[in-house]
Amino acid sequence: MEVQFWGAAREVPGSMHLLNVGGRRILLDCGLYQGRRKHAFERNRDFPFEPSSIDAVVLSHAHIDHCGNLPTLVKAGFTGKIYATPATRDLCRHMLVDSAHIQKSDVRYVNRRRKRQGKRPFEPLYLIGDARKALARFRPVHYGRVFEPAPGVRATFIDAGHILGSASVVLDLTEGSRTRRLVFSGDIGRRGLPILRDPQIASGADYVIMESTYGDREHEPPSRAREYLRECADATFSSGGKLLVPSFALGRTQELVYRLNQLWEAGELPPVDVFVDSPLAINVTEVYSAHPECYDREMLDTMATDSDGDPLGFRRLRYVRKAEESKALNTRRGPAIIIAASGMCEGGRILHHLRNHVGNPSTTVLFVGYQAQHTLGRRLLEGNDEVRVLGTPVQVRARIERADAYSAHADRTGLLGWAEAVRERGQVSRYFLVHGEEDSAEALAEDLRAAGTAGVEVPERGSAFQLT
């Protein structure tokens, strides 16, 4: 039996790991790689294996960097089943269709410019029909229930505490007379965050594929998230400008709304209107409301005591679906908080808000999530004086802020604690660190070795390891 790493190896985007067990091939995640446009398109389109040879996909959660290339896989010949938790399945119904829509829209916009330049037009990676074909292959499995994606492979989802429906995957792999337990962490959540339960710990692991996104840094405590948001809201109200929050429609937007609702209920939110400018975020919030089985005790108690029984809504909050309403926000006078996707500023309505407002000194751009290399979000955080937004050069005069308190990923201490807990409950012979830039992964590997972990690997893309 063998594991081979084809995505999120010494980088974050594009989670994709291939298991070979007794001649069967199981794909763990099939995420969309994000980065420079041409390279990302080629990387997503050209699989390093024959898609029709894959027997099944086991999906950890619904973030696009984990699920977003499933339509391409199906389009290229995959005919197996895709296993995920019910909440992940329901979220993917919106995430994948939205991804197809954004790709088509962005390609149309870029092609207008390429046509003027006499260049060959781009083609979308996949269309809405391809996304729907992928969705037809989903098979939902509840937490704690054993399923068999292929002969010789028994799998169980446990709660990863990262976003709604997120899972770590416990895989019992049998080849001949040998059985080995492999745990795939997925993305590990932080303890003590609102809405969702804390991560569960797997038992009996022999091997672990583990994320390392924040393996070299600590987050601000979750308690700081609400206070930081209040300070930004106050500054926005005082300046009369706009607070732009690029946010992942799934997970981060719901936490932001939850925190703003807390401020509203406590009378600490200034009289500033709040807009969630993302049809996808609205759809995702509806899925959140449909899956209270994923909630933690705090969320359930808040639902019982909130003034209107809805922790994801309050009087000053407006959800914006129509494009005309979104465009009107750019000419709207007075202070406002605008939360819009995408979280890394690589697509979606946030790009139009940035193009219109990032040159204004009264604007604040608040980043509340990870920004991958070569994304617009990373370039803004790095302090570039000029960036290209939708192909147009724009001077950056806005104030750029970052709040790590909102991360839904475990930080260095959380990752080390999770790894130690898994080791204490099993006999782990090797950790494979993925889903982290090289510096983060290597730093975590060094800490794990210092803590007495014998086998730690930071695999390169395409590297393969035998599970003996």
N, C-alpha and C positions, 0 to 999 in steps of 0.2 A: 504494500500500500504506500501511496506517495501523495504529497501535497506540493503543488506548484503555484507560484505567486505571479499573477498577471496584472494586478492593479493595486494601487495604494501600497506599493512597495517602495520604501524610502521617499514617499510622497503621500499626500492626503487623498486627492480625488480618485475616482474610478475603482472602488473596492471590487476585487474579483479574484477568487482563489479556487483552484481546480483540484479536486480530490480524485484519485484513481484507486479504486478498491475492487479487487477481483475482476478486473476488466470493465467495471462500471465507472462512469464519470459523473461526478456531482460538482456543480458550480455553487460556491458560497458567494452570494451577491453577484450583481452584474451592473455596476454603477457607471454613471456617465463621467468621463474624464473632462475636466474643465481647465482651460489654459489658453494659450495662443490659438486663435481660431483655426488656422490651417492644420496645425499639428493635432489639435484636439479632435477635429473632424476625422482626420486619417486614423488616429488612434482608436476612436470609437467605432469607426466603420470596419476596420480591418482586424478581425479577431485573430489571435495567435494560435487558434485551434479551429477545427471544423465544427461549427455550431450544431450540425445535425448529429454529431457524435456525443453530445451531452445528454445524459439520461434524465436529469432533473436539476432544478435550481432550488436552493434553500436560501431564503431572503431574510436578512436580519431586521431590516426596517425600511421605512418608506422615504428616507431622504434620497434626493436625486443622485448623489454620489455613490449610492448603494443599489438603487433600483433603476436608474434612469436610462440604462442601455438595454433593458429587457426587450423593448420593441425592435431594436436592431437585431438582437439575437434571434427573435422569432422570425423576423423578416429574412434573415440569412439561413433559415432552415431548422431551427430548434423546434421540436414537436413534443417535448416532455411536459411535465407538470412543474408549476412554480409554487413552492410551499411557503406560507407566511401566516402570521397570526391574523385573526379576523379584522382587528383594527388596522393592521398594515395593509391587508387586502383592500379595505374600504378607502384608506388614504390614497393608495396607488391608483384607484379609479379616477381620482382628481389629479394626482401628481403627474402621471404619465400622459394623460390627455393634455394637460396644461403645458408640459414640456414640449410636446409635439406642436402645439399652437405657437409657443414662443419661438421655437426654431424656425417655423415657417414665416412668422412675422419678421424676425430678425434677418433672415436670409432675404426676404423681399426688400427690406430697407437697405441692406448692404448692396443688393444687386442693382438698385437704382443708381447708386454711385458707381458701381463697376461698369454699368452700361454706358454712363457718361464718359468713362475712362477707356472704353473700348475693350474691356476685359471680359473674360468668359464668366458667366454667372455661376454662383454656387447652387447646389441642390440641398434641400433639407436632409438631415440624417434619417429622419422617419416622419411619417405623417400620422394624423389622428387615427386613421384606419389601422395602421400598424400597432399603435398603442392599444386599440381595442382588441386586436387579435392576441396581444400579449396578455391582456386582462382576462381573456377567456380561458387561459391556461392556469390561472391561480386556483389553489386549493387551500382553504383556511384551516388552521390547526390551532386549538386553544393552548395556552400555557400549560405545561405539565403533562400533556398527552403525548405518548410515544407514537411516532409514525415512521414508515419505511419508504424513503424516497427511491430506494433501489435495493435489490437483493444484497445482503451483507452490510447494509447501513440502517441503523436504527437511530432516530433523532428525536430530540425533545427541546422545545422552546422554554426558556425561563426568562423572567422579566429583567431587562437590562437597565430600566429606569432612565432612559435617554430621551425618548419622545413617546407619544402614544403608540402602543403596540410594539415597541422595540424589544428585541430579544437577543439574548446570548443563546447559542446553539450547542447542545451537548450531543455529540455523535459517537455512537458505539460502532466501530468499524471491524468487521470480521472478514478475514481472508485465510482460508484453510483452517488450521487449528488455532490461529492467533486472533485475539480481539484486543483492540486498543481504544481507549476513550480519548477523543479529541474535543476540546472545547474551543469554540469560536466566540470571542467576546462580543462581536459586533461593536457598536459604540457604547462605551460604559458611561452611564449617567453619574451625576453627582448626588451625594447623599444630602437630604434636607431641602431639596428644591420643592417648590409648590406644584400642585396638580397631580403629579405622578408618584408612584411608590419608589422606594430606594432599590438599587440593583440587588438581584439575588446572586448568590454564590454557588457555583457548581461544585459537585463532589466527585472524587474518583478520577480526576484528569491524569492522563499520561502525557499528553501534549496540549499546548495552548497556543492558539493564534490570537494575539492580543493587540488592541489598538494602542497607539502611543502619541496621539495628537498633541497633548500637553505634557509630554514626558520630561520636559526641561523647565517647567515653570509652575508657579502657584497662582491660583485665582484669588481675587478678593472674596471674602465670605458672602454667601447668598444674602445675608441680612443687609449688605451694602447696596444691593441692586435697587431696592425701593428708594433709598435715600439719594442715590446718584440720579435716578430718573426724576425725582422731585427737584433736585438742583438744576438739572437741564431744563425742566419745564418752567421753573421760575426765571431762568436766564432768557429763555425764549420769549416769555411774556414781557419781560422788562425791555428787551431789545426791539420787540415788535417784529422779529424775524420769524423764520421757520426752522423747526427742528426736524431734520430728515433722518429717519432711522431705516437704513437698509436692513431688512430682516428676512430670514427664512420664513416662508409662509407657514411652514410646518414646525411647530414646537416653540420657536423663539417668539413669534408674533403672539401666540396664546399666552406666554408668560408675561410679555410686555403689557398686554391688555389686563391680565390678572393684577399686575403691580399697579397699573394706573387706576384700576377699580378700587384697590386698597387705598390709594391716595384720595380718591373721590369719596369713599365711605368715611374716611377719617377727616375730611374737610381740608386736606393738605394740597389738593390740586388747584393751581391758579385757574382763573376763568379763561382757559385756552381750549379751543376746539381740537379734538383728536380725530384723525382720519386713518382708517386702515384701508389703504388704496391697493387692494389686491383681490380680485375675484377668487383666486385660489385660496387665499387665507380665509376668506369667508366660507368657502366650501369645507376647508379643513376644520374650521371652528365648529361647523355643524357636525362633522364626524366626531370631534371631541365630545360634543354633547350627547352623541349616540352611544358612547362607550364608557359609562361611569364605572364599569367593572375594573378599569385601569386606574381609577383615582386613588389618591392617598387619603388618609383620615383628615388632613387639613382641608383639602378641597371639599370633601363631603360635609365637614362642619361649616365651612364658609357658605356653601349652598344653602344650608339650613338657617344661617343668620344674616345673609346678605339682604339688603333692603328690598331688592326685587328678585332675589333667589337666583340671580345670574351673575356669577363672578367674571364672566367673559363679556359683560356689557354694562354700560352706565350712560347717564343722560347726555354727556358731552361727546360721546363716542359715535362716530358715523362710519359705517361700512360702505365702501364705494365700489360698485360693480361696473357701472357704465363708463365707457371711455370718455364721453363728453364731460362727465362729472370729474373725472381724473384730470383732464386738460384744464378745467376751470380752476383747479387748485393752484395752478401755476400763476394765475393772474389774481388770485384772491388776496385781498389786503388784510393786514393785521396778522398777529401771531397765530401759529398753528403747529401742531405736531402731526407729521405725516409718516406713517409706517408703511413701507412698500417693499415688495420683493423685486429683485432677488437679493439674498443676503450678501453675496460677493460682488454685486453690481455687474453681473455678466449678462443680464437680460431683464425683462420685465419693466414695470412702470417707474421703478426708481431711477432708471437712466434718464427719463424725460425730466424728472424733478431735479436731478443733478445738473443736467445741461442748462436748465433755466435758473438754478439758484446757487450752484457751487461757486460762482464768481461774485456772490454778494457777501460782504463782510458780516452782515447781520444773520447770515445762515450758520447753523451748526449741523454738522453731519456726525451722528453718533453711531459708531460700530459696536454691535453687541454680539458678534460671533466671529468665528475663525475666517481669515482671509487667505486663500491659497496663493501661492506664487503665480505671478503673471496675470492676476486678475486686476480689474479696475479698483476694487476695494483695497487690495494690497498697495497699489500705487498711490492711492490717496493717503493711506496710513503711513507710507514711507516719506510723505512730505513733498511729493512732486509739485512744483509750481504750475505745471501745465499737464493736463491729461486729455486723452481723446475719449469723448463720449459720443457714442453712435457715429463714429467716424469723424467727428468735428473736434478740433483743438479747443480747449476751454481753459482759461486761467482760473487757478484755485485761490480764492480769497476767503472762503468760508473757514470757520474754525472746525478742525477735525478732532473728534474725541473718540476714546475707546473705553468700553466698560467690560472688563473680564468677568465681573460678578454675574453676568448673564449666561456664561457658557454652560451648555448642557452636557459638556464632556467632563469627566473626572480630570483633576489636575495631577501634578506629580505625586503628591501625597495620596490622593485618592487611587491612582493607578497602582502605586506600590502596595497600598492596603488591600486592594482587590487581588493583586497577584499573590500576596502572602496568604490571604484567606483561601485562595484556590489551592495553593501548595500545601497548606495545612490539612486540607480535606482530600488530598490525593497523593500521588507519587509522580509529580511532574518531572519528566526527564529533559524537556526542552520547551522554551518559550520562543515563538516567532513573533517579532514585533513589527506591526504593519500600521498603516493609516497614520503616518507621522512623517514630517520632513526629516531628513537624515540626522540633523543635529538633535532633534527631539527624541528620535528613536534611539540613537546612540547614547544619549544621556541617560535615558531610562534603562537601557541595557547595562550600562556601567553601574547604576544604582542597584539593579537586581543582582548582578554578580557580587557586588560588595555585601549584599544581604545574604549571600550564601547560595544563590541559585547557580547550579552548575552549568546548564546548557541554555544559552541565550543567543538567538540569531536575529540579525537584522537583514532579512533577505532582499536581494536585488530583484528587479523585474525579470521574470522568466526562470529564476532559480528554483530548483526542485529538491525535495528532501524525502528520504525514506523514513517511514514510521515503523521502526523495527519492533 
